């Protein structure tokens, strides 16, 4: 089992803190494995295995379990007053699970960890019921740093690993088993169809899968471009298909809840306000695009943008598209007192001002990066750090 130390560090800060730790992320991103890592961390602190309770609610033995049955099953393993560490994996299908964990927190000496593959775990109803007694820890597919760790045993150069990462993405199953391109995309398609079937079609009783699939195709075709629900409706109308704006919004929301896509809103640099229209959408892993559409080098710009977006999210940044009058900045990333401005390009054009002018017009002193695949162009242009994609992804700190 390959370690993912960044997540262990994040979670370890909350061990024995009396709040519920909720890990959310796309299916097969490694949440269950991270659970095992946390349990190993506890055992290294001399926590007896008998005081670590684990349940995986995807197992058939728990099919159709009620909240009442769930709490009875857990409580039968609590036999003394010492602290118990409870790990509940993929419990989003159990109606009333939040009441169970809340009751356990109130009545037992427990430290609770929860995973789910649907952001409805973080819905307003749950947040209200848990009364602020939880912390959300998003889990993503492998970063390039983690992917490189998974591939330490081979002889590939950093550039070759990056090329592989761009094509195959970061699902741990693929990296850990060194799968070839054809097999990797087959695995990605299977993951995607399992998510769509379990988290969208069945959950929402969707009976227009052909239209849903066409919306997905539009999103994949326009990854990294701003568009609206109205734009999707107009596109479908041009194909003689009919779908309401409200239904498109539902589809987008369900895809977000299943972590297949992430919405990136626009931010007005001058007005310092988040804009509510013309968002961009990025995928939960870039392999979803190639797995569903096949590999095509012409997609590289949007794929690199997607990789950078996810890396910023992994590092805890809120990420926006920058809008400055008629110009656009690929990303503005913010957390606490940090801010980073980023442009992304596959290679730096002869007239580099096309990529740098937007950044140079911003007069504050926060770091500005131009990220490229072009190793020959790295350096500094009037204070803008021109950095190779691999170096950016492996960089310890951005600020």
N, C-alpha and C positions, 0 to 999 in steps of 0.2 A: 504493500500500500504506500503510494507516494504521498509525502506530507505536503500540506498547503499552509505554510507557516503564517502567512498574512491573516488568514481566517482564524487560526488558532489564537493568534495574538489578540484579535478583535474580541473573540468570544471569551477568552480567559479573563479579560477585565471584568466580566459580569458573573463569573463563577461565584456562587454563594451570595450574590446580590439578590434581594427578594423581589425580583421581577421575572416575568416569563420571557425567555429568549426565543424569538420567532425568526427562523431562517426561511427565506422565500427565494424562489428562483425557478427557471425553466426546468422541466423534467430532464433528468440525466445530466445535470450540471455538476453533480457531486455532493449534494446535500447529505445523503446517507453516509457517504464516506467521511465527510467532515464530522458527522456525529460520532463515528468510530474513533476519529482522532481526538475528539474532546473526551471521550470515555477513556482512551489511553492516557490522556493528560491527567485525568482524575486518578487513575490507577497508579500513576507515577507519584501522586501525592498521598499514597497509601489508603485510598478509598477502597473498601472491600467490594468485590464484584457483586456480592449479595445485596448491596445497597445502590446498585445501578440497575434501574428498571428500564427495559427497552420494549417498544411496541412498533411494529411496522404495519400500518393499516392498509397496505396494498395486498397483504397476505390474505388468502381466501378464507382463513379461519375467522377473520374479522369482517367478512362480507355481511352487510346489512346490520352491523352492530349499532345499538342505540346508545345514547349518552349514559343512560342508567346502567346498562351492561358494561360500558366502557369504564366507569368509575369503580364498579364492583370488581372488575377484573384487575385493575391497578391496585386497589386497596388490599386485595388478598395477599399481595407481596410485601406490604408494609407491616412488619411484625414487631417493631420496637420503636422507641422514641428518638433514635439516632437519625441523622439526616439521610434522606434518599434522593438520588439524582435520577430524574425521570426524563426519558427521551422518547418522544412521540412523533413518529415519522409518517408523513403524508396523511394527515388526518382531516383534510379539507372536506371529505365526503361525509363525515359524521356530523349530523345535525345536532347542535347544542354542545359541541366539544369545548367551546369557550366557557360554558358553565362548569364543565368538569374541571378544567385547569384552575378556574377561579376558586372553586370549592376546595380543591386540593391545596392551593396556596393558603387559604384561610384556616384550614382545619388540620393540616399535616405539616411535619417538618421536612419540606421538600424544596428541591431546586429543579425547575422545569425547563425543558428545551423542546421546541416544536418545529417541525418543517412542513412545508406545503408547496405545491406547484401551481397555486392560484392566488393572485393578490387579493381575492375576496377574504383571505385570512386577515387582511388589514382593513376591512370595510369599516365604515363609521359605526355600524351597530356593534361590532366586536370591540372597537376602540372604546366605545361608551361602556360596554359591559365590563371590560377589564380595567376601566377607570385609571388609565395611565400606568398600569402595572405590567408593562411589557416594553421590550426594546426590539426594533426590527433590524435584522442583519441581512441585507441582500447578498445572495450568492450568485456569482456569474460563472460562465464557462471559463476555461483556463486562460489566464493572461499569457503573453508571450514569454514572460519570465518563467511561469510555471510550466509552460509547454517545453521550454528548453530544458528544465529540470527533468521532465518526463523522458526526454530524449538524450540524457547524458551519456548513455552507453553507446551511441552510434558516432560515426566519424564525420557527420555533416558540419559544415561551417555555419556561422551565425546567419549569413546571407541565405544559405540553402535551407536552414531551418525556418527562416522567415518566409521564404517562398512556399514551403510546405504548410506553414501556419496560415498563410493567406488563402491557400487552396482548400485546406482541410478543416480549418476552424479549430475550436477549442473544446469540443466535447471530450471529457476525460476518457471515455471508453475507446475513442479512436486513437488518442495519443498513447494510452497505456498499452495498446495492442499492436501499435505500428501497422495499422491497416493501410492497404493501397487505396488509390484514389477511387476506383470503382466501388470497392467494398465500403469505403467511408461514406460515399454519397448514398449508398443503399441504406446504411445505418441511420444517416441523417433523415432520409425520407421516412423511415420507420418511426423514428422519434417524432417527427412532425405529424405524421398521420395519427399516432397514438395520442398526441396532445389535442389535435383537432377533434378526434372522435370522443375522447374522455372529457375534455375540459370545455368544449364548445358545442359540438353537434348534439351529444347526449344531454348535456347539462341544460341547454337552451331549447331542446327539441326542434332543432333547425331542419326545415323541410325543403330548403332551396339551396342545396349544397353546390349546384352548378354556379349560381350567382355568387355564393360565398367564395368559391375557388377563383372566380374571375376577379373579385375584389383583391384577393391575395396576390394574384398575378399582377394587377395594377400596382400594388404596393412594391412588389419585387422589382418591377420595371422602373419605378420612380424612386427607389431608395436613394436618399440623400438629396431629393428635390422637394421644394415646398409644394404642397397641394392641399386642397380642402375636400370635404365630403361632397360638396357640390361638383367638384371636378370629376370625382369618381362617377357620380350620377350622370353627368353629361357624357362621359366616356362610354358608359354602359348604354346610354340612349343611342349613341352613334353606332352601336352594335345591335340595335333593335332589341335591347333588353331593358327591363323596367325595375327600378329599385328606388325606394324613397330615401331622402337624406337622413331621416331618423333611423332607418334600418342600417344604413352605412355607418352611422355613428355607433350603433349597437355592435356591428361587426368589429369596428376598430377598438371599441372598449373591451370586447371579449378577447381579442387578440392580445391587447395589453395585459389583461388580467392573467392570461396564460403565459406571459413573458415571451411570446413569439416576437412582438414588436415593442419598441420603446418610443414614446413621443418626445420630440425635442422642440420646444417652443421658441419663438423669436423674441429677442430682447432689444428694445429701442435704446441704443447707446446714449443718444442725446436726451430723450425723455425719461430714461432710467425706469422703464416700465415693461412688464411682460405683455406681449401682444397675443391676442386670443385667436388669431386666424393664421392660415398658411403655415402650419407646422411641417416639420420633417419627421419621418419615421425611420428608425434604424432597427435592424434585426437583433434578436437575442443572441445569435451567433452567425457569423458571416457564412458558415457552411450551409445554412438554410437556403441562401440564394443559389449557390452552385449546386447543392443537392437537388433542388427543385427545378432549376433551369439549365443545368449543365455549366461546365467551366467555360468562361469566355473572357479573354484578356481585356476586352473593351470595357468590361465592368469594373476595372481595377480602381478607378478614382473613387467611386462610391463605396467599394469594399474597404479601401484604406480609410476613408472617412468613418465607416462603421467601426473598424478596429480601434481607431483613435477615440471615438465616442465612448465605446465600452470601456476602454482603458481609463478614461477620465472618471466614469461612473464607478469603476472598481476602486479608484483612489479616493472616493468619497465626495467628488465634486458634483454640484448641481450644474447641468450643462445646458446652454442655450445657443441658438443661432444669433449672431450679432447683426443688427440692422442699424445702419447709419445713413439716414436719408435714402438714397437710391442704391447704396452699396451694401454688401453683405460680408460679414466675417464668419468663417466656417463655424468656429466655436468660441464662446466665452464660458469659461469654467470658474465657478466660485465655491468657496467653502470658508466659513468663518471670516478671517481677515485676508484670505488669499484670493487672488484673481489671476487668471492666465488667459491670454488671447492666442488663438491658433488658426493658421491657414494650412490647408493640406493640398499637396499636388504630387502627381506621380513623378514628374521631373520638372526642374526649373526652366522656364522658357528663356530664350536669349534676352528678351526684355523682361527682366525680373520684376519691374515695377508693377506689372499686371497682378503679381501675387503679393507684393509688399506694400503698395500704396495704401490699401485699406488699413493695414496695421500702423503705418507711419502717421496716419491722420489722428490716431488716438494718442493724446499727449500725456497720459498718466505714466507712472513709472513701473507698472506691473509687467512681468515677463511676457514677451511676445515670441511665439515660435512659428517658423515655417517648416512643416514636416514634409519630407520628400523621400522617394526611393533612390534618388540620384546621389550617389556617394561623392561624386566629383564637385558637387555644389555646396557642400556643408561649409559653414563658417559663420560670419556675422555681416549683416547688411544694415548699417545705420542703427545698430542696437537690436535688430531682430536676429534671433538665433536660428540659423538654418541648420536643421538637424536631420540625420537619416532616421527613417522610421524605426529601425531596430534599436538604435541608440536612444530614441525617445521612449520606446516601450520598456527598455531595460534601465532607464534612468531612476535613481533612488528617489529623488525629489524634484518637483517641477519649479518650486519657488525657493 
